[in-house]
Amino acid sequence: MDDTTWLRVHQLRNWLDAHADPELSGDVRLWRVLKIGEELGEVAEAMHGATGANPRKGASHTWDDVHTELCDVIVTGMIALATCTPDAEKLLDERLRRLVDRVTWS
């Protein structure tokens, strides 16, 4: 990941923070984590549409739609992580290293 990726994630998080509804009750971390589930649902919808799996709707999406929605899930997850901890970049990097180590040592 290049240096601009996390810069952009923080810009998006800051924009969300600045435009949050003050009437919204509860912890913003909860809403950011739950947003991942919403985005996952959009990936599922795009997959159904790209494969034509829903006979009522047919081919309503493209594989480009699936790719875009997958990117939205990733970015949403990064924003949620950055909202939950100031060490988001370090934590993600460490987790990726552990995952790679686990599969390369087997």
Secondary structure, 3 states (H helix, E strand, C coil): CCHHHHHHHHHHHHHHHHCCCCCCCCCHHHHHHHHHHHHHHHHHHHHHHHHCCCCCCCCCCCHHHHHHHHHHHHHHHHHHHHHHCCCHHHHHHHHHHHHHHHHHCC
